[in-house]
């Protein structure tokens, strides 16, 4: 697990009323939506799709960090 002060664990859309999703969670949700919409993934379990989305989100965030 990442340290809570890592930039990707900070809220993507901060609010005074709700902490919201972290950037990592938000990106993982976007990847999960894409993976679930792909007809080739119909045989995958939700758990497997979620794990693949997290791997993709982490790789995406790592690439972004390398560009900075």
PyMOL commands that place a pseudoatom at each C-alpha (Angstrom):
pseudoatom trace, name=CA, resn=UNK, resi=1, chain=A, elem=C, hetatm=0, pos=[0.000, 0.000, 0.000]
pseudoatom trace, name=CA, resn=UNK, resi=2, chain=A, elem=C, hetatm=0, pos=[1.221, 3.483, -0.820]
pseudoatom trace, name=CA, resn=UNK, resi=3, chain=A, elem=C, hetatm=0, pos=[2.026, 6.062, 1.805]
pseudoatom trace, name=CA, resn=UNK, resi=4, chain=A, elem=C, hetatm=0, pos=[-1.042, 8.319, 2.311]
pseudoatom trace, name=CA, resn=UNK, resi=5, chain=A, elem=C, hetatm=0, pos=[0.914, 11.423, 1.359]
pseudoatom trace, name=CA, resn=UNK, resi=6, chain=A, elem=C, hetatm=0, pos=[1.708, 10.059, -2.100]
pseudoatom trace, name=CA, resn=UNK, resi=7, chain=A, elem=C, hetatm=0, pos=[0.236, 12.455, -4.728]
pseudoatom trace, name=CA, resn=UNK, resi=8, chain=A, elem=C, hetatm=0, pos=[-1.880, 9.726, -6.333]
pseudoatom trace, name=CA, resn=UNK, resi=9, chain=A, elem=C, hetatm=0, pos=[-3.579, 9.022, -2.999]
pseudoatom trace, name=CA, resn=UNK, resi=10, chain=A, elem=C, hetatm=0, pos=[-4.767, 12.603, -2.599]
pseudoatom trace, name=CA, resn=UNK, resi=11, chain=A, elem=C, hetatm=0, pos=[-8.367, 13.404, -3.587]
pseudoatom trace, name=CA, resn=UNK, resi=12, chain=A, elem=C, hetatm=0, pos=[-8.965, 13.871, -7.300]
pseudoatom trace, name=CA, resn=UNK, resi=13, chain=A, elem=C, hetatm=0, pos=[-11.822, 16.303, -6.629]
pseudoatom trace, name=CA, resn=UNK, resi=14, chain=A, elem=C, hetatm=0, pos=[-11.439, 17.622, -3.070]
pseudoatom trace, name=CA, resn=UNK, resi=15, chain=A, elem=C, hetatm=0, pos=[-14.524, 18.893, -1.275]
pseudoatom trace, name=CA, resn=UNK, resi=16, chain=A, elem=C, hetatm=0, pos=[-15.257, 20.301, 2.156]
pseudoatom trace, name=CA, resn=UNK, resi=17, chain=A, elem=C, hetatm=0, pos=[-18.174, 17.867, 2.468]
pseudoatom trace, name=CA, resn=UNK, resi=18, chain=A, elem=C, hetatm=0, pos=[-16.655, 14.581, 1.313]
pseudoatom trace, name=CA, resn=UNK, resi=19, chain=A, elem=C, hetatm=0, pos=[-13.065, 13.417, 0.846]
pseudoatom trace, name=CA, resn=UNK, resi=20, chain=A, elem=C, hetatm=0, pos=[-13.926, 11.893, -2.535]
pseudoatom trace, name=CA, resn=UNK, resi=21, chain=A, elem=C, hetatm=0, pos=[-11.913, 9.427, -4.550]
pseudoatom trace, name=CA, resn=UNK, resi=22, chain=A, elem=C, hetatm=0, pos=[-8.146, 9.519, -4.710]
pseudoatom trace, name=CA, resn=UNK, resi=23, chain=A, elem=C, hetatm=0, pos=[-6.591, 10.129, -8.118]
pseudoatom trace, name=CA, resn=UNK, resi=24, chain=A, elem=C, hetatm=0, pos=[-5.562, 6.461, -8.157]
pseudoatom trace, name=CA, resn=UNK, resi=25, chain=A, elem=C, hetatm=0, pos=[-9.106, 5.300, -7.408]
pseudoatom trace, name=CA, resn=UNK, resi=26, chain=A, elem=C, hetatm=0, pos=[-10.604, 7.648, -9.998]
pseudoatom trace, name=CA, resn=UNK, resi=27, chain=A, elem=C, hetatm=0, pos=[-8.234, 6.451, -12.742]
pseudoatom trace, name=CA, resn=UNK, resi=28, chain=A, elem=C, hetatm=0, pos=[-8.802, 2.799, -11.770]
pseudoatom trace, name=CA, resn=UNK, resi=29, chain=A, elem=C, hetatm=0, pos=[-12.576, 3.317, -12.055]
pseudoatom trace, name=CA, resn=UNK, resi=30, chain=A, elem=C, hetatm=0, pos=[-12.119, 4.764, -15.551]
pseudoatom trace, name=CA, resn=UNK, resi=31, chain=A, elem=C, hetatm=0, pos=[-9.976, 1.784, -16.602]
pseudoatom trace, name=CA, resn=UNK, resi=32, chain=A, elem=C, hetatm=0, pos=[-12.508, -0.623, -15.054]
pseudoatom trace, name=CA, resn=UNK, resi=33, chain=A, elem=C, hetatm=0, pos=[-15.327, 0.937, -17.077]
pseudoatom trace, name=CA, resn=UNK, resi=34, chain=A, elem=C, hetatm=0, pos=[-13.335, 0.465, -20.274]
pseudoatom trace, name=CA, resn=UNK, resi=35, chain=A, elem=C, hetatm=0, pos=[-12.428, -3.120, -19.395]
pseudoatom trace, name=CA, resn=UNK, resi=36, chain=A, elem=C, hetatm=0, pos=[-16.034, -3.987, -18.541]
pseudoatom trace, name=CA, resn=UNK, resi=37, chain=A, elem=C, hetatm=0, pos=[-17.299, -2.514, -21.804]
pseudoatom trace, name=CA, resn=UNK, resi=38, chain=A, elem=C, hetatm=0, pos=[-14.971, -4.758, -23.816]
pseudoatom trace, name=CA, resn=UNK, resi=39, chain=A, elem=C, hetatm=0, pos=[-16.943, -7.826, -24.893]
pseudoatom trace, name=CA, resn=UNK, resi=40, chain=A, elem=C, hetatm=0, pos=[-13.782, -9.943, -24.742]
pseudoatom trace, name=CA, resn=UNK, resi=41, chain=A, elem=C, hetatm=0, pos=[-13.731, -9.557, -20.933]
pseudoatom trace, name=CA, resn=UNK, resi=42, chain=A, elem=C, hetatm=0, pos=[-17.158, -11.143, -20.383]
pseudoatom trace, name=CA, resn=UNK, resi=43, chain=A, elem=C, hetatm=0, pos=[-15.591, -14.339, -19.065]
pseudoatom trace, name=CA, resn=UNK, resi=44, chain=A, elem=C, hetatm=0, pos=[-13.547, -12.413, -16.471]
pseudoatom trace, name=CA, resn=UNK, resi=45, chain=A, elem=C, hetatm=0, pos=[-14.791, -12.068, -12.901]
pseudoatom trace, name=CA, resn=UNK, resi=46, chain=A, elem=C, hetatm=0, pos=[-15.424, -8.619, -11.493]
pseudoatom trace, name=CA, resn=UNK, resi=47, chain=A, elem=C, hetatm=0, pos=[-12.520, -9.194, -9.128]
pseudoatom trace, name=CA, resn=UNK, resi=48, chain=A, elem=C, hetatm=0, pos=[-10.138, -9.973, -11.997]
pseudoatom trace, name=CA, resn=UNK, resi=49, chain=A, elem=C, hetatm=0, pos=[-11.318, -6.926, -13.950]
pseudoatom trace, name=CA, resn=UNK, resi=50, chain=A, elem=C, hetatm=0, pos=[-10.860, -4.720, -10.873]
pseudoatom trace, name=CA, resn=UNK, resi=51, chain=A, elem=C, hetatm=0, pos=[-7.330, -6.044, -10.315]
pseudoatom trace, name=CA, resn=UNK, resi=52, chain=A, elem=C, hetatm=0, pos=[-6.431, -5.396, -13.962]
pseudoatom trace, name=CA, resn=UNK, resi=53, chain=A, elem=C, hetatm=0, pos=[-7.844, -1.874, -13.704]
pseudoatom trace, name=CA, resn=UNK, resi=54, chain=A, elem=C, hetatm=0, pos=[-5.684, -1.172, -10.644]
pseudoatom trace, name=CA, resn=UNK, resi=55, chain=A, elem=C, hetatm=0, pos=[-2.575, -2.485, -12.414]
pseudoatom trace, name=CA, resn=UNK, resi=56, chain=A, elem=C, hetatm=0, pos=[-3.360, -0.260, -15.410]
pseudoatom trace, name=CA, resn=UNK, resi=57, chain=A, elem=C, hetatm=0, pos=[-3.985, 2.781, -13.192]
pseudoatom trace, name=CA, resn=UNK, resi=58, chain=A, elem=C, hetatm=0, pos=[-0.713, 2.265, -11.318]
pseudoatom trace, name=CA, resn=UNK, resi=59, chain=A, elem=C, hetatm=0, pos=[1.196, 1.922, -14.599]
pseudoatom trace, name=CA, resn=UNK, resi=60, chain=A, elem=C, hetatm=0, pos=[-0.471, 5.081, -15.929]
pseudoatom trace, name=CA, resn=UNK, resi=61, chain=A, elem=C, hetatm=0, pos=[0.393, 7.058, -12.779]
pseudoatom trace, name=CA, resn=UNK, resi=62, chain=A, elem=C, hetatm=0, pos=[3.981, 5.773, -12.884]
pseudoatom trace, name=CA, resn=UNK, resi=63, chain=A, elem=C, hetatm=0, pos=[4.328, 6.966, -16.475]
pseudoatom trace, name=CA, resn=UNK, resi=64, chain=A, elem=C, hetatm=0, pos=[2.943, 10.364, -15.543]
pseudoatom trace, name=CA, resn=UNK, resi=65, chain=A, elem=C, hetatm=0, pos=[5.419, 10.604, -12.659]
pseudoatom trace, name=CA, resn=UNK, resi=66, chain=A, elem=C, hetatm=0, pos=[8.287, 9.768, -15.052]
pseudoatom trace, name=CA, resn=UNK, resi=67, chain=A, elem=C, hetatm=0, pos=[7.309, 12.674, -17.315]
pseudoatom trace, name=CA, resn=UNK, resi=68, chain=A, elem=C, hetatm=0, pos=[7.560, 15.224, -14.504]
for i in range(1, 68): cmd.bond("trace and resi %d" % i, "trace and resi %d" % (i + 1))
show_as sticks, trace
zoom trace
